[in-house]
């Protein structure tokens, strides 16, 4: 593990969900404030992740600090360049790229990473309304959404999508909403499956073309707050 100024980079994560992949974490000052979970409900604010989130936020003067997103992105790019590239990478376990400039800086570093051994890089973004899909280059990036209408909007902007839901169907099977097929995250619905086994989120171009959306059930210590927020978002939609 290496800690740069605003970034934590891990060569091989022991995360139960992802499996053995490289990861980065950056301050939430990199996140768009319109994220539904910016104030409450973000999984990164709880458990072991919460410890690192608090530390990284402090390094930027807090998650609401008026810091140039490109400054954080350049630090994250240096952290990515420090990794061997021998493993696939989950970008932004905590954090995001809230501007076209910062997304471009991070994606170029990710492409250098992928060029070393041909590994994949994937992530999720709440900044899809303000950042063009083209700014993410070859990163498999999914727009993080809270409603089906958001999913439709994100797809219209060229993004594959991931949707946070209250609950998955009891059988864990895919289901259709209009012409979009919702696929419950296999790491949440199938025993023993990790991201390194599933790899669906690594195929954003296919997901978009096939009109498939990955769904994630609210989970962890913040699940109650997420479910409450989903009710409010649904009522306002």
C-alpha positions as CSV (number, residue, x, y, z in Angstrom):
1,X,0.0,0.0,0.0
2,X,1.2,3.5,-0.9
3,X,-0.1,6.8,0.4
4,X,0.4,9.8,-1.9
5,X,-0.7,13.3,-1.0
6,X,-4.4,12.7,-1.6
7,X,-4.5,9.1,-2.8
8,X,-4.2,5.6,-1.3
9,X,-3.0,3.0,-3.9
10,X,-3.1,-0.7,-3.1
11,X,-1.2,-3.2,-5.3
12,X,-3.4,-6.2,-4.3
13,X,-6.6,-5.6,-2.4
14,X,-8.0,-8.2,0.0
15,X,-11.5,-6.9,-0.5
16,X,-14.0,-9.8,-0.2
17,X,-16.2,-8.4,-3.0
18,X,-13.6,-7.5,-5.6
19,X,-11.1,-10.2,-5.1
20,X,-7.4,-9.7,-5.8
21,X,-7.2,-6.5,-7.8
22,X,-5.3,-3.2,-7.5
23,X,-7.3,-0.3,-6.1
24,X,-7.1,3.5,-5.6
25,X,-8.9,5.7,-3.0
26,X,-9.0,9.5,-3.1
27,X,-10.6,12.2,-1.1
28,X,-14.3,12.8,-1.5
29,X,-13.4,16.4,-2.4
30,X,-13.1,14.8,-5.9
31,X,-16.8,13.8,-5.9
32,X,-19.6,15.9,-7.4
33,X,-21.7,17.4,-4.6
34,X,-24.9,16.4,-6.3
35,X,-24.2,12.7,-5.6
36,X,-27.2,11.3,-3.7
37,X,-24.8,9.8,-1.1
38,X,-22.5,12.8,-0.7
39,X,-23.8,13.7,2.7
40,X,-25.2,10.4,4.0
41,X,-25.3,6.8,2.9
42,X,-22.0,6.5,1.1
43,X,-20.5,3.1,1.9
44,X,-17.1,4.8,2.1
45,X,-18.0,6.6,5.3
46,X,-18.4,3.3,7.3
47,X,-16.3,0.5,8.5
48,X,-12.7,0.1,7.6
49,X,-13.2,2.2,4.5
50,X,-14.5,5.1,6.7
51,X,-11.1,5.3,8.4
52,X,-9.3,5.9,5.1
53,X,-12.0,8.2,3.8
54,X,-11.7,10.4,6.9
55,X,-7.9,10.6,6.5
56,X,-8.0,11.3,2.8
57,X,-10.7,14.0,3.3
58,X,-8.6,15.7,6.0
59,X,-5.7,15.9,3.5
60,X,-7.8,18.1,1.2
61,X,-9.3,20.2,4.0
62,X,-12.5,18.2,4.0
63,X,-14.8,16.7,1.4
64,X,-16.4,20.1,0.7
65,X,-13.1,21.9,0.3
66,X,-12.7,24.2,-2.8
67,X,-9.8,22.3,-4.2
68,X,-9.1,22.0,-7.9
69,X,-10.2,18.5,-9.0
70,X,-7.2,18.3,-11.3
71,X,-4.9,18.6,-8.4
72,X,-6.3,15.4,-6.8
73,X,-6.4,13.7,-10.3
74,X,-2.7,14.4,-10.8
75,X,-1.9,12.9,-7.5
76,X,-4.0,9.8,-8.3
77,X,-2.3,9.5,-11.7
78,X,1.1,9.4,-9.9
79,X,-0.3,6.7,-7.6
80,X,-1.6,4.7,-10.6
81,X,1.8,4.9,-12.3
82,X,3.4,3.5,-9.1
83,X,1.4,0.2,-9.5
84,X,2.9,-2.7,-11.4
85,X,-0.1,-3.2,-13.7
86,X,0.0,-7.0,-13.1
87,X,-3.5,-7.0,-11.7
88,X,-6.9,-5.6,-12.9
89,X,-7.8,-2.4,-11.1
90,X,-10.8,-1.0,-9.4
91,X,-10.5,2.8,-9.7
92,X,-12.0,5.0,-7.0
93,X,-13.1,2.6,-4.3
94,X,-13.6,6.0,-2.7
95,X,-13.8,9.2,-4.7
96,X,-14.6,10.2,-8.3
97,X,-13.5,12.6,-11.1
98,X,-16.0,15.5,-11.2
99,X,-14.7,17.4,-14.2
100,X,-13.7,16.5,-17.7
101,X,-10.1,17.6,-17.0
102,X,-9.7,15.4,-13.9
103,X,-11.3,12.4,-15.6
104,X,-9.0,12.8,-18.6
105,X,-5.9,12.9,-16.3
106,X,-7.0,9.8,-14.4
107,X,-8.0,7.9,-17.5
108,X,-4.7,8.5,-19.2
109,X,-2.9,7.1,-16.2
110,X,-5.3,4.1,-16.3
111,X,-4.5,3.6,-19.9
112,X,-0.8,3.5,-19.1
113,X,-1.6,1.0,-16.4
114,X,-3.5,-1.2,-18.9
115,X,-0.7,-0.9,-21.4
116,X,1.7,-2.7,-19.1
117,X,0.1,-6.2,-19.1
118,X,-3.2,-5.7,-20.8
119,X,-5.2,-5.7,-17.6
120,X,-8.6,-4.0,-17.2
121,X,-9.6,-0.9,-15.2
122,X,-13.2,-0.3,-14.1
123,X,-15.1,2.2,-11.9
124,X,-18.3,4.0,-11.3
125,X,-19.1,7.7,-11.5
126,X,-21.8,10.0,-10.0
127,X,-20.4,12.8,-12.2
128,X,-21.9,11.5,-15.5
129,X,-24.2,14.5,-15.9
130,X,-21.2,16.9,-16.1
131,X,-18.4,14.7,-17.5
132,X,-18.5,13.4,-21.0
133,X,-18.0,9.7,-21.5
134,X,-15.2,10.4,-23.9
135,X,-13.1,11.9,-21.0
136,X,-12.9,8.4,-19.5
137,X,-11.1,6.9,-22.5
138,X,-10.6,3.1,-22.3
139,X,-11.7,2.9,-18.6
140,X,-14.8,0.7,-18.2
141,X,-16.9,3.3,-16.5
142,X,-20.5,3.0,-15.3
143,X,-22.8,5.9,-14.4
144,X,-24.0,5.5,-10.8
145,X,-27.8,6.0,-10.9
146,X,-30.6,6.0,-8.4
147,X,-33.7,5.8,-10.7
148,X,-34.5,4.1,-14.0
149,X,-35.0,7.5,-15.6
150,X,-31.4,8.3,-14.6
151,X,-30.3,5.0,-16.2
152,X,-32.1,6.0,-19.5
153,X,-30.5,9.5,-19.3
154,X,-27.0,8.1,-18.7
155,X,-27.3,5.7,-21.6
156,X,-28.4,8.5,-23.9
157,X,-25.1,10.2,-22.9
158,X,-23.1,7.2,-23.9
159,X,-22.6,5.6,-20.5
160,X,-23.3,2.1,-19.3
161,X,-25.2,2.3,-16.0
162,X,-25.3,0.8,-12.5
163,X,-28.5,1.3,-10.4
164,X,-28.7,1.3,-6.6
165,X,-31.9,-0.5,-5.6
166,X,-33.6,-1.2,-2.3
167,X,-33.7,-5.0,-2.7
168,X,-32.8,-7.5,-5.4
169,X,-35.5,-10.0,-6.5
170,X,-35.6,-13.0,-4.1
171,X,-34.4,-15.3,-6.8
172,X,-31.5,-13.0,-7.8
173,X,-32.4,-13.3,-11.5
174,X,-32.2,-10.6,-14.1
175,X,-35.5,-8.8,-14.9
176,X,-36.7,-6.3,-17.5
177,X,-37.8,-2.7,-17.0
178,X,-39.0,-1.4,-20.3
179,X,-36.3,-2.4,-22.9
180,X,-33.5,-2.4,-20.3
181,X,-32.4,-5.7,-18.6
182,X,-31.5,-5.3,-15.0
183,X,-28.8,-7.7,-13.8
184,X,-28.4,-8.0,-10.0
185,X,-24.7,-7.9,-9.1
186,X,-23.6,-11.6,-9.0
187,X,-21.1,-10.7,-6.2
188,X,-24.2,-9.9,-4.1
189,X,-26.5,-12.6,-5.3
190,X,-24.3,-15.7,-5.9
191,X,-22.2,-17.3,-3.2
192,X,-18.5,-17.2,-3.8
193,X,-18.6,-14.9,-6.8
194,X,-16.2,-11.9,-6.8
195,X,-15.6,-9.1,-9.3
196,X,-12.6,-11.0,-10.7
197,X,-15.0,-13.9,-11.5
198,X,-17.9,-11.9,-12.9
199,X,-16.2,-9.1,-14.9
200,X,-19.6,-7.7,-16.2
201,X,-18.7,-4.2,-15.0
202,X,-15.5,-4.5,-17.0
203,X,-17.5,-4.6,-20.2
204,X,-19.2,-1.2,-20.3
205,X,-19.4,-1.0,-24.1
206,X,-21.3,-4.3,-24.2
207,X,-23.6,-3.4,-21.4
208,X,-24.5,-0.1,-23.2
209,X,-25.0,-1.8,-26.6
210,X,-27.0,-4.6,-25.1
211,X,-29.1,-2.3,-22.8
212,X,-28.0,-4.1,-19.7
213,X,-27.8,-2.4,-16.3
214,X,-26.1,-3.7,-13.2
215,X,-28.1,-3.3,-10.0
216,X,-26.6,-3.1,-6.5
217,X,-28.6,-3.6,-3.4
218,X,-28.2,-1.2,-0.6
219,X,-25.8,-2.8,1.9
220,X,-23.5,-2.2,4.8
221,X,-23.8,0.1,7.7
222,X,-25.3,2.9,5.6
223,X,-28.0,0.7,4.0
224,X,-30.9,2.2,6.0
225,X,-29.9,5.7,5.0
226,X,-29.6,4.7,1.4
227,X,-33.0,3.1,1.4
228,X,-34.5,6.2,3.0
229,X,-32.9,8.4,0.3
230,X,-34.1,6.1,-2.4
231,X,-37.7,6.6,-1.2
232,X,-37.2,10.4,-1.2
233,X,-35.6,10.4,-4.7
234,X,-38.4,8.2,-6.0
235,X,-41.0,10.5,-4.6
236,X,-39.3,13.6,-6.2
237,X,-38.8,11.9,-9.6
